[in-house]
Every structure is written in structure tokens, then in C-alpha cells.
Amino acid sequence: MLPLPELDDRSFKEIVDESKNAIPKLSPQWTDENYHDPGVTFIELFAWLAEMQQYYLNRIPVRNELKFLKLVGSRLYDAAPAKADVSFAGVTEEFYLPAGARLSASGQPFETVESLLLIAARIEKIIVFSESDSIDCTSSDSYQGVSYYAFGREAKKGNRLYIGFDRELPLGQNLSLTIKLYEGYPIPIGAAESDDAEFVPPAKVSWKYYGSDLADTDAAPGWLPLQVLRDETAQLSRDGRIVFQVPTPMKPVKIHPANDKSRFWVCCVVEEEGYELPPRLDRILLNTVAAVQRETLSEVVSFSSGGQPGMIFAADGYLPLYGVCEIQVRNEEGGWRYWKAAGDLSILDRNDLCYSLERNITEKKVTIRFGNGVNGAIPPEGRDNIRLIAYLPSFASKRFVGGSNGLPKQTFNTFIPAVISSGFMLQVGEKMAGSNELIWREWEMVDDFDASMPGDYHYTFNGETGELTFGDNEKGIIPQNTNQSNICIISCRTGGGKRGNVKENEINVLVEPPDELQKITVTNYYRAAGGTGKESLEDAKRRLRRELKRQYRAVTSRDFEEIAKATPGLRVAQVKAIPLFEVGLKDYPQNKAPAQVTVVVVPYSESKKPVPGKGFLETVRRHLDKYRLITTEVHVIPPQYIELMVHAVVVTAPNTKIDSRKIVEALDRLFQPVDQPNGSKGWQFGRAVSKGDIYGAINRVNGVEYIKDLWLDAQGAGIHKNQSGDIQIPPYGLVYSGEHKIEIVSRTDV
């Protein structure tokens, strides 16, 4: 980093003294340097001006710092809204909940992100079937914080998770189960990226239901495959939703140990093993959807016209169903024109710019119809040239911000706090020739007018203050003066901030629910997260420094190790990058493999020897492939585990008793393959096992005087015992404890 010079390096007194010291050389006839002399007064005046200039030169204003951020491709992050899963209860009949349904948590507005079919079925039983036993985990699923293994501790092939419902699930409908996994592991899962194609699931599961096959009416009921439409859990390896359809009728059946009555069952079966961590469930939720902390005041739904007579379009969502709706159609010049609503299209003239809009509250659908060219005009053909603008009735008076007076640098206040800038859309109306009707044009939001040209339809918007600013015809065009309100908001959402990170069970209010939802309750079993305020300048600087230190290219061994540890979707416990090496190379490092890098990865696991599966290795390889140099070939392999067995004769002090298990525990701590949550370090990759390490571990046990005899044995590929008895292991090897034999002998018996 370049050094920053100190520009404000002279005080007022230093400038005055420096000027007075120059008087004898520059003006010898000037002999009176007292304060009453006018010349000294001028010296002090200009010294004060110089000191002020230095002060301001040494400071960088906020505006400049924002420009510097822009120069390096960054900007202040806007406030982000919190998100949470909300669950609905008390459903007595099927009900389609539209996207954007309004909720509240202690005054904080929330909205559902997508539509959801609420069903009356309830989860009554959860059974875990493994090779050894069938366990009823219903009570564990009912209490938050009590987790259970979905397929048992080992998740073997054929193990099953049964989910029993009190009634049959609807046929042919998109249904979902929300899966919440236990996340209390010491190593967090790698942060997910936008591109999910590189993640390879560790195992494979299938979803089935107990029902009858319509194609074979004589066949007995059995387990049939569910139609899984979307699996966000990546085969039950992370939180997410399973979206599915039941294609044929379900049939009731009893499953041990839930023998009290017949139920309707869905089951998940392990088809291929490979979990590094067997799925540990915290909760399975029905009638659950994601909600975000925001309030949509107005939104836009676009349609594409084919230019045919009698076109029909459909829309759903809360605002189209329950809000105020208006229709705009784009003309050939790119301007938008409002069409009028008509109850009956059959009475219209061919040139009437009208439409009809019908709301079906039962099916939760809005239908828009246009004329056929005889009764009502036909919208011209075009892509996304028809707009449905839907807004809250309370927002009707706030949509129009004001009218332009034709002057430069006009500023308007929307008086809407905490606006989310992304998705904000603004239109400015211009008078149609020969008419008072306005043609509306969409304007583009920019951060500033630095790059704006005289003809650009640009404006700036401050979401925190709600302030709009337009250009001056040199940097951005000035809105036309139409003598009426011609600046209109057509899409606007508010929200964001830390206040949205509400606790569990606080999202519990349905705002203005329709009659069908009066008896339905809502809650969030897990706290909302992700809400942040607008980023401060200091936070942006710190983030930028972190980003500059982030690895964007894998060159050194440390680069490969850091990038591999941050693989999205995985819990990576330990990594070792071995440069110029490939498996099978002998006498390394004397012999080298040019342009080869071998990365050894160890997953976090509760087993004694954590072994990565094929999916784990492939996911790490795909992640590293994005960062490697084009000439480098990367190999991702599991560790080679070496089993160590120690046979020792330990001599203790007289009248001292030592349990041999303490020595075995000390050896187990020495030979642990990975770092432990308590801070103890695991064995290093490729490190030779010397007898000195073992002597040290045993001698540290209280009561041990000395070790009389010590034998060391090892099992595993690539090992070599040297003349001193030390065990050499391959560079990608790790050790673990086998069966140790410890003999305790008192010194008096030696």
C-alpha cells in the first residue's frame, strides 16, 4: 500500500515563525516585527489561511471515499431484510395461500416469498427404521432442540425414515415438507454460493408413499415412488424443502412400533450410502413457507402480447388478488399508456383501449382479458409489453410523488421510510401531442450522475431518506413540465435492518386475513436471520480489506488448503495440499510430478476415521477447479489411515497404582487423526511416528517412573519402519489408535 503523506504538517505558530525568519533576507529594511505592525497582521492572516487549507487538504470527505470504493468496483451495501420459515396450523380444509401474504411480528411486516397450499393433514408419527431397530421419534420431533438421526447413527443402505399423516394427502398438488437439520457441530458448513451446480450430494435417497397403482387395479397396495419436483436438501444433507406430488391415492397401513392405528405414510429410503455425517433431524414441518421482512406497497407483473384477438392472461399473488390493479401497455415508441377497466368487453368499440379484470378468490387467481379488435382494441405484439400494476389501497395517495417544474436538479421526497432500492421502479409522464393524456416512460436509477449524458433518463434515489433527484440536462435529462403530477412509483418495497431478526414465535399475526384464514394460526419455530442495516463507510472499508485478502486464485499450497476448507456446503475438518505429487509417486520429495497438486481432505465426522465419500471429493475438486491455474492438474483424495498398536511395559513407583486405561487414553490423544473441538491438535499429514513421541506421551501420565520396553507396530498402505523402529507414513497419511497393550509393573518387581 502506498504511504499516505501528512499534509497538515505545520501549525499556525510554525507558519508565522517561518515567515518572520524570512523577513531579514527578503526585506532587510523591515525592522519592526511587533504585533502592531500591519505587515505582521498580514503574515498572521495568510498563515491562518494557509493553515486552514492544509487542514482541509489533509482530509478526505465522505463523497471522495465513496468514489474510491467505486473505483475498486465496490459500493455500500443496502439494508438487507431478515428471513424466516413460518408454519401455519389450525387448517381444516385446503386453502391456497398466495405469495406475498402479509404477516406481522411485533409491528415488523413480513411477507411470504412463494405461494403455498395449506392442507388439513397433520404429521402424527415419525419412525426411524434401521438394521437393528425401529424407533418412534415423534416426541423428539415435537420439541425444538431435541434432535434424532433420520436413518440411525450409521445411515446404512435400506434404512428408512417413515412420516405418518392422520389423513390422505391431496392428489396431484404441489406439497412440501420442510426439513430442519441439527447444526450444533463445531465446524460450520461452508457458505453456499449462487452456483449450486458444483455440489455433489454425499448419498442418494428415494421418497415413497404407501398407496395403490391406478394402472393395476388388481394389485395390492404397496410402496410407490413420489414425484419429487424439487429437493433443496441435496439428499437430506442440509436444510431445505422437499416439494413433491402424490400421483395416486394413498392407503392406510400400520407400521411398527406405531401399531395403535393405520396411518397414511411417506418414507425416505437410503439407496446409496456415503454420508460423512448421518442426517440428524431437528424438525420436520408441514404447511411451512419462507417469509421475508418487508412490505410490498406496489409491484409489477409483466406479460408478453402475441397480438392475437381476445388474449387472456392470469396472475396470482396477494396484491393482484386483494390490492388495486391497473394495466399499462407499451406503444411502439417505448412509452407506456394506461388502459381503462371495463366490465363488459362486448359493448366496446374496436378502438377502445380497455380490458376486463376478474378476481377468483376461491382459486386465488386474477384473469385479465383484452378485446378482439371488434369489441375492444388488441395490444400490439411485443415482449413484456403488458403490465399489471398492483398496489395497496393505502398506497394510492403516495404513488404520485409530485410534478416537474422543468428546472434542473429537482428533488422530491417520497416520504416512504426504509425503501429497498432493488426493485424500485419510477415512471415520469410526458404529455401526448394534442392531448392532456400522459405517456409514461420508465426512468433508470443510478448511483450518481457522473456517467450520465444529456439525453439519459436517469435519477438518483436515497432509500433511507426517500429522496429523489433528477438531472440538469447536462448530466441526465430534466422531467417535462406537464402542470400535473407526472412522477409516479410503480414498484416499491420497504424493509430491511437488524430489527427484522425477531425471536422464535414472534411472527404470529396474519395482517387483514381473508375469511378463510380467520381461524388459522401462524408462527416461526426458528428465529429470523439475515437482517442487516445499511452498510457504513467504515464497515465497507473493513469488508474491502477482507476481500482483498481473499483467495481468488490457487497458486501456493496454502491457497489450495484455504480454498478447499471453504468449499460451499461441506464441513471440512482438515486439508493438506501436497505440491508436485500424485498418488503412486515413490521417493517423494526426491522425485516430483511436474504441474501436479494433490489435495488430501478430511471431512468433519463423529467416526474415529473420517473418510470422505465420492460426492465429498468431487465437490471439493469442482470447487478447486475454479481457482487453479490452467496448467495445474489437481487431484483430490482421501487420507490413508495408518493403524498404530503400542505394546509397552511401564514401570511405576512403589505403592503407586496406575490404571492402564489412562495410558491408553494418552496414546489415543496422541494418535487422533484430526483436530478436536477442545483445541487439541490432530496428527499432521505424513509425519513419521517416532518412539520418542510415545515415550513422551506415556511419561506425562502421573505415576509413571520409566518405560522398560516398547514395541511399535503399524498397519496400512505405504508404511515403512526404519532401523530405529520409527514408522514412516506416506505424505497423505494420518494415524489412529489401534488396540494398545500396556503392562503395568511396580519398580519393586523389576
Order of alpha helices (4+ residues) and beta strands (2+ residues): alpha-alpha-alpha-beta-beta-beta-beta-beta-beta-beta-alpha-beta-beta-beta-beta-beta-beta-beta-beta-beta-beta-beta-beta-beta-alpha-beta-beta-beta-beta-beta-beta-beta-beta-beta-beta-beta-beta-beta-beta-alpha-alpha-beta-beta-alpha-beta-beta-alpha-alpha-beta-beta-beta-beta-beta
